[in-house]
């Protein structure tokens, strides 16, 4: 009966919603702008630019999500963020600067590359 406990929301990040979330799953653009022109043709020619370009370091939109999520996650909520393996250290540092009490765990993709960051909050309930 999970379908009665899950709400799927599609929007421009989470700016249009209020409430508390237990889990936020994201697949945001994470390619640094300067690297977009050198992507493999099967990616560059078939994916819209808005789905690829993540700003100067590739983390601009992810930073925006983390800042918004800081106020909207439940006390033990989590965020899952896909990233480019070379961004691992910068992304973990960014997550800890925005969510200092969070626990970060990296999950590898099927090819064995670091690919998903799970950021879990550990804060006491408010009230």
C-alpha positions in Angstrom: 0.0 0.0 0.0 2.9 2.3 -0.6 0.9 4.2 -3.3 -1.3 5.6 -0.5 1.8 7.0 1.3 3.7 8.6 -1.6 3.1 11.8 -3.5 5.0 12.5 -6.7 5.5 16.2 -7.4 7.0 17.6 -10.6 7.9 21.3 -10.4 10.7 23.9 -10.7 12.6 22.4 -7.7 10.4 22.9 -4.7 9.6 26.6 -4.8 5.9 26.1 -5.5 5.2 23.8 -2.6 4.9 24.1 1.1 4.9 21.4 3.6 7.4 18.9 5.0 9.0 16.1 2.9 10.5 12.9 4.1 12.4 12.2 0.9 13.5 14.4 -2.1 14.9 12.6 -5.1 16.5 14.7 -7.8 18.2 14.2 -11.1 19.3 17.8 -11.7 21.7 19.1 -14.3 25.3 18.6 -13.0 27.6 19.1 -16.0 29.8 22.1 -15.7 28.9 24.6 -18.5 32.4 24.5 -20.0 32.1 20.7 -20.4 28.8 20.6 -22.2 30.3 21.2 -25.8 32.6 18.2 -25.3 29.9 15.7 -24.2 29.5 12.4 -26.2 27.3 13.0 -29.3 24.6 10.6 -28.1 24.1 12.9 -25.0 24.8 16.4 -26.5 22.6 15.9 -29.6 19.6 14.3 -27.9 19.3 15.9 -24.4 18.1 19.5 -24.0 20.7 21.9 -22.7 18.6 22.7 -19.7 18.9 19.0 -18.6 22.7 19.1 -18.7 24.2 22.5 -17.9 24.6 22.9 -14.1 26.5 26.2 -14.0 30.1 27.1 -13.7 31.1 24.1 -11.5 28.0 22.0 -12.3 26.6 22.4 -8.8 24.6 25.6 -9.1 21.2 24.1 -9.3 22.0 21.4 -6.8 23.0 24.2 -4.3 19.7 25.8 -4.9 17.9 22.6 -4.1 19.8 22.0 -0.9 19.1 25.5 0.3 15.4 25.1 -0.3 15.3 21.6 1.1 16.9 22.7 4.4 13.6 24.2 5.4 11.3 21.6 4.0 12.7 18.2 5.1 11.3 16.3 8.0 13.6 15.9 11.0 14.9 12.6 9.7 14.4 13.4 6.0 16.8 12.7 3.2 17.7 14.1 -0.2 19.1 12.0 -3.1 21.2 13.8 -5.7 22.8 12.4 -8.8 26.3 13.9 -9.5 29.4 13.7 -11.7 32.1 11.6 -10.0 34.7 14.4 -10.0 32.2 16.5 -8.0 32.1 14.2 -5.0 34.3 16.2 -2.6 32.8 19.6 -3.6 29.2 18.3 -3.3 29.8 16.7 0.1 31.4 19.9 1.3 28.5 21.9 0.0 25.9 19.6 1.6 27.7 19.9 5.0 27.9 23.7 4.7 24.1 24.0 4.0 23.0 21.1 6.2 25.8 20.9 8.9 24.2 18.0 10.9 23.6 15.8 7.8 25.1 12.4 7.2 26.3 11.9 3.6 26.6 8.5 1.9 27.8 8.0 -1.7 26.3 5.2 -3.8 28.1 3.9 -6.9 26.4 3.4 -10.3 26.4 0.1 -12.2 29.8 0.9 -13.8 31.3 1.4 -10.3 31.5 5.2 -10.4 30.4 7.4 -7.5 27.0 8.7 -8.7 24.4 9.3 -6.0 24.7 11.3 -2.8 22.3 10.5 -0.1 22.1 13.3 2.4 20.3 12.2 5.6 19.2 14.7 8.3 19.5 13.9 11.9 17.8 16.7 13.8 15.3 16.5 16.7 11.6 17.2 16.0 10.6 20.9 16.4 8.4 21.5 19.4 
